[in-house]
Amino acid sequence: MRLNIVTPEKKIFEDEVDSVSLPTLDGEITVLPHHVPLMTQIKPGELTIRAHNKIEHFVTGGGFVEITGGRVSVLTDLAETSEQISIEKAEEAKKRAEEALKNKHSLSDEEFAVAAATLEKALASLNIKRRRHPRSL
């Protein structure tokens, strides 16, 4: 099946894959060839691709996945391979988001949502980097 991962900036991935596992609001799902058509929301977490006898791990932000026929399309605001994740940047984003959330009463609903989403993505990035590349820490 064909997998496309797209962010607002660029196409991150496009290739034939054997399976893809991704985090949805209802839990992790694994998509195999001939999966039933589905459109659902994804949340920050780990996206795992199995293809060509290899496994690739990505951190993903929020977005959507559409599964139709032999195609899986992931539209997300963040997609980085585990190798691309910067511990320093993720720690800094986590720190800024936690500081912003400490003053949640002074935040608008939109500012609160942005800070909460930033924290969730930073925690997902750190979790994936620590699990996949423990020696690089």
TISEMAR-466784 format. One record per residue: x, y negated, z negated of N, C-alpha, C, O in turn; residue in one letter. Coordinates in steps of 0.2 Angstrom, whole numbers, plus 5000, padded with zeros to 4 digits. Atoms other than C-alpha are relative to their C-alpha. Example, Ala and Ser with C-alpha at 12.3 -4.5 7.8 and 13.67 -1.06 7.14 Angstrom:
REM residues 2
500450065000506250224961500449945000500949954997A 499650065001506850054964499649954997499949894996S 
//
This chain:
REM residues 137
500450065000500050005000500449945000501049944998M 499650064999500649825003499849964994499349944992R 500150045006500949714988500349935002500949935005L 499750074999501149524989499949974993499449974990N 500150045006501549414974500249935002500749925005I 499950074998501349234977499949954994499549964990V 500150055005501649084965499949935004499949935010T 500150064996501248904970500649975004500549945009P 499450024996503048874975500250045006500450015011E 499849964994503349024986499850074999499550094994K 500249935000503049204990500650044997501250034999K 499549975005504049304977500150075003500750095003I 499949934998503749484984499550025005499050005005F 500549974995503049574999500350065003500950065006E 499749944998503349755003499550064999499050054996D 500449945002502549925003500350034994500950044992E 499949975006502450004986499650064999499150075002V 500449945002501950164978499549994995499050024995D 500550025005501150084963500249934997500849914998S 499850065004501049924953499650004994499050014994V 500350005006500649904935500049934997500549894998S 500050075002500049734928499549994994499150034993L 500450015006499249654913499449965002499549915004P 500650044999497449604914499749984993500050004988T 500350025006496349524901499750064996499650064990L 500249945003495649694898500550064998500350114996D 499549955002497249784896500450015007500349995012G 499549984994498649854908499650055005499350095003E 500349954995498049934924500650025005501149985006I 499549984995499050034937499650015006499150055006T 500449994994498550024955500450055004501050045005V 499749954996498950174966499649995007499149965008L 500350004993498550194985499250024999499150074995P 500749985000496650204988499649984994499150004992H 500450035006496150104972499449975003499349945008H 500750034998494350044972500249925000500649904997V 499950075000494249864977499849964993499449984990P 500050035007494449744962500349935001500849925004L 499750065001494749564958499949984993499449994990M 500050015008495249524940500549954999501049935003T 499650055003496149394930500650044997500550094994Q 499449975003497949434925500349954994500149894995I 499750045005498849374909500750005000501050055003K 499350005000500649334905500250074997499950104992P 499749935002501649504903500450035005500749995009G 499649964996502549634912499650035006499150065005E 500249974994502249684930500550055003501150035003L 499549954998503049844936499850035006499350055008T 500049984993503349894954500450075001501050074999I 499649944998503750074959500050005008499450015011R 500049994993504350084977500750025002501250004999A 499349984997505750164987500450034995501050024995H 499649965006506250274972500449954995500949974992N 499750055005506650114962499449974996498849984998K 500550035004505750024948500249934999500849924997I 499850075001505749834947499549974995498949994995E 500350035005505149734932499949925001500549895002H 500050074999504449554933499649984994499250014991F 500450045005503749434920499549965004499749935009V 500550044996502149364926499649954995499549974989T 500450055004501049214920499350025002499150085004G 500749994998499249194922499850005007500249975011G 500150014993498349214938499450055001499050074997G 500549954998497249344948500450055004500950045007F 499849954995497449504957499450025004498950035001V 500549974995496449564972500250065003500850065006E 499849934997496449744977499550015005498950025004I 500549994995495649774994500450055005500950045007T 499849954995495949935005500750024998500950044992G 499349985002497849955006500449944998501049945000G 499650065001498349785000499849984993499349984990R 500150035007498649714982500349935001500949925003V 499750075000498849524981500049974993499449974990S 499950035007499449444965500149925001500649905004V 499950075000499249254963500149984993499749994989L 499850015007500149194948500449934999500749915004T 499650065001500949034941500750014998501149974997D 499349985002502549134936500150075002499750115001L 499849934998503449284943500750005001501049975005A 499350005000505249314939500250084999499950114995E 499749945002506249474939500350004993500549954991T 499750005006506949534923500749975000500949944995S 499350034999508649484929500049925000500549894998E 500150074999508049304933499949964993499949904993Q 500250035007507449274915500649974997501150004995I 499550045004508449144906499850004992499349974991S 500250005007508449184887500049934997499549914993I 500050075002508949004884499449965002499149924997E 500650044998507548924894499450034997499049994995K 500649975003506249044887500049984992499549974990A 500050025007506849004869499849934999499449914995E 500250075001506748824872499349985002499049944998E 500750014999505048834880499550024994499049994992A 500449985006504448934865500049954994499549944991K 499950045005505148814853499649935001499249914997K 500450064998504348664862499250014999498849974997R 500749985000502648754863499850014993499249984991A 500249995007502648804845500049934996499649924992E 500050065003503048624840499449965002499149934998E 500650044998501648554850499450034997498950004995A 500649975003500448684843499949994992499449994989L 500050025007500948634825499549944999499249934994K 500450065000500048464829499450015004499249965007N 500649994996498548544837499449954999499049945004K 500550045001497348424829500149935004499649905005H 499950064996498148284839500050015007500149975011S 500049984992498048374856499350005003498850024999L 500649994997496748364868499950085002500450125001S 500149934998495948534874500450025005500750085005D 499649994994496948524890500750014997501150064999E 499450005003498548494880500150064996500750104996E 499949945004498248634868500050065005500450115003F 500049944996497848754882500750015004500950075005A 499449994997499448714891500650024995501050064997V 499649985005500448734875500050074999500550114998A 500149925002499648904871500250045006500550095005A 499849964994499948964889500850005001501150055002A 499350004999501748904889500350054994500850084996T 499749965006502048994872499950085002500350125001L 500149934998501249154879500550025006500750085005E 499549984994502349154895500750014997501150054999K 499350005002503949114885500150074996500650104996A 500049945004503549264873500050065004500450115003L 499949944995503249384888500750005003500950065003A 499350004997504849324896500550034995500950074997S 499549985005505849354880499950084998500450114998L 500149935001505049524877500350045005500650095004N 499749964994505449584894500750005001501050055002I 499250005000507249524894500350044995500850074996K 499749965006507549604877499950075001500450114999R 500149934999506849764882500450035006500750085006R 499749984993507549774900500849995000501150025004R 499350024999509249694897500349994993500649934991H 499850025007509749714878500749985000500949954995P 499350025000511649704882500149935002500749915001R 499950074998511449534890499949954995500049894996S 500250055005510849454874500649984996500549944991L 
//
